Amino acid sequence: MRRGAAPIVAPATAADGDGVAEFEAFVRDAEPRLRRALVAAYGFEEGRDATAEALAYAWEHWGRVRAMPNAAGYLFRVAQSGRRRRRVPVQQGGRAARSRAGHLCASVLRFWGAAAMRPRRPR
């Protein structure tokens, strides 16, 4: 947790057990993908920190986040904004490494997006 940050408190939906169970299921599904993307973009340490902060944000705002069609994508942007505000350089090469990681992520996303759009052919 960041210095001076307020402790994480349970959202209003945690009073019923369904909100907690639903959030736990969301974390099991979204956390690995979110962590991999953020580690690729910001390095191991910063990526894992950004993942934890994004999931903490999701817990604090679960009532709003749970209704989003692409909550994991939204949390990726939340993490990016948090990193941008802190202006923390990537330890493995600074700005150049971040730029390479960003280009790599974009290339991977373009590849998988194109692969998903390609029609399936019979084998």
C-alpha positions as semicolon CSV with decimal commas, in nm:
position;residue;x (nm);y (nm);z (nm)
1;M;0,000;0,000;0,000
2;R;0,123;0,350;-0,080
3;R;0,244;0,568;0,203
4;G;-0,029;0,788;0,335
5;A;-0,301;0,594;0,154
6;A;-0,623;0,524;0,335
7;P;-0,687;0,162;0,431
8;I;-0,911;-0,033;0,200
9;V;-1,263;-0,055;0,332
10;A;-1,532;-0,294;0,224
11;P;-1,779;-0,155;-0,028
12;A;-2,146;-0,129;0,054
13;T;-2,220;-0,448;-0,143
14;A;-2,005;-0,654;0,093
15;A;-2,285;-0,656;0,350
16;D;-2,450;-0,929;0,148
17;G;-2,232;-1,231;0,077
18;D;-2,310;-1,217;-0,298
19;G;-2,104;-0,905;-0,364
20;V;-1,798;-1,055;-0,199
21;A;-1,833;-1,388;-0,380
22;E;-1,888;-1,211;-0,711
23;F;-1,579;-0,994;-0,656
24;E;-1,367;-1,297;-0,566
25;A;-1,479;-1,472;-0,886
26;F;-1,395;-1,160;-1,086
27;V;-1,046;-1,143;-0,932
28;R;-0,980;-1,511;-1,008
29;D;-1,072;-1,448;-1,370
30;A;-0,925;-1,102;-1,435
31;E;-0,617;-1,080;-1,210
32;P;-0,382;-1,307;-1,410
33;R;-0,458;-1,129;-1,739
34;L;-0,433;-0,785;-1,583
35;R;-0,106;-0,872;-1,406
36;R;0,055;-1,011;-1,723
37;A;-0,038;-0,701;-1,922
38;L;0,087;-0,461;-1,654
39;V;0,411;-0,652;-1,593
40;A;0,476;-0,642;-1,969
41;A;0,414;-0,268;-1,974
42;Y;0,588;-0,158;-1,652
43;G;0,825;-0,432;-1,539
44;F;0,783;-0,693;-1,270
45;E;0,774;-0,482;-0,954
46;E;0,572;-0,190;-1,090
47;G;0,337;-0,421;-1,280
48;R;0,252;-0,622;-0,971
49;D;0,203;-0,303;-0,769
50;A;-0,019;-0,157;-1,040
51;T;-0,226;-0,478;-1,045
52;A;-0,278;-0,465;-0,670
53;E;-0,375;-0,098;-0,681
54;A;-0,618;-0,155;-0,970
55;L;-0,785;-0,443;-0,785
56;A;-0,805;-0,231;-0,469
57;Y;-0,977;0,037;-0,677
58;A;-1,217;-0,228;-0,811
59;W;-1,301;-0,338;-0,456
60;E;-1,363;0,019;-0,341
61;H;-1,585;0,092;-0,644
62;W;-1,728;-0,258;-0,696
63;G;-2,085;-0,135;-0,734
64;R;-1,986;0,062;-1,045
65;V;-1,712;-0,169;-1,177
66;R;-1,928;-0,483;-1,165
67;A;-2,173;-0,331;-1,415
68;M;-1,907;-0,254;-1,676
69;P;-1,897;-0,469;-1,991
70;N;-1,514;-0,478;-1,988
71;A;-1,417;-0,428;-1,625
72;A;-1,068;-0,576;-1,669
73;G;-0,994;-0,333;-1,953
74;Y;-1,118;-0,046;-1,741
75;L;-0,891;-0,153;-1,456
76;F;-0,596;-0,166;-1,697
77;R;-0,662;0,200;-1,776
78;V;-0,697;0,278;-1,404
79;A;-0,355;0,121;-1,348
80;Q;-0,205;0,314;-1,640
81;S;-0,339;0,639;-1,500
82;G;-0,199;0,557;-1,157
83;R;0,145;0,487;-1,304
84;R;0,133;0,805;-1,511
85;R;0,045;1,012;-1,205
86;R;0,332;0,866;-1,005
87;R;0,578;0,905;-1,295
88;V;0,772;0,599;-1,185
89;P;1,028;0,494;-1,447
90;V;1,070;0,128;-1,531
91;Q;1,383;0,002;-1,356
92;Q;1,502;-0,206;-1,651
93;G;1,609;0,071;-1,886
94;G;1,372;0,355;-1,801
95;R;1,173;0,517;-2,078
96;A;1,321;0,306;-2,359
97;A;1,218;-0,020;-2,190
98;R;0,867;0,112;-2,130
99;S;0,844;0,214;-2,495
100;R;0,959;-0,132;-2,612
101;A;0,713;-0,299;-2,377
102;G;0,432;-0,079;-2,503
103;H;0,515;-0,162;-2,864
104;L;0,533;-0,531;-2,777
105;C;0,193;-0,520;-2,606
106;A;0,041;-0,337;-2,902
107;S;0,191;-0,590;-3,144
108;V;0,059;-0,884;-2,945
109;L;-0,287;-0,729;-2,922
110;R;-0,290;-0,658;-3,297
111;F;-0,183;-1,016;-3,372
112;W;-0,447;-1,176;-3,152
113;G;-0,712;-0,933;-3,272
114;A;-0,634;-1,021;-3,634
115;A;-0,628;-1,392;-3,551
116;A;-0,970;-1,366;-3,387
117;M;-1,116;-1,192;-3,694
118;R;-0,980;-1,452;-3,939
119;P;-1,246;-1,698;-4,053
120;R;-1,200;-2,055;-3,936
121;R;-1,127;-2,300;-4,209
122;P;-1,205;-2,668;-4,193
123;R;-0,913;-2,899;-4,134
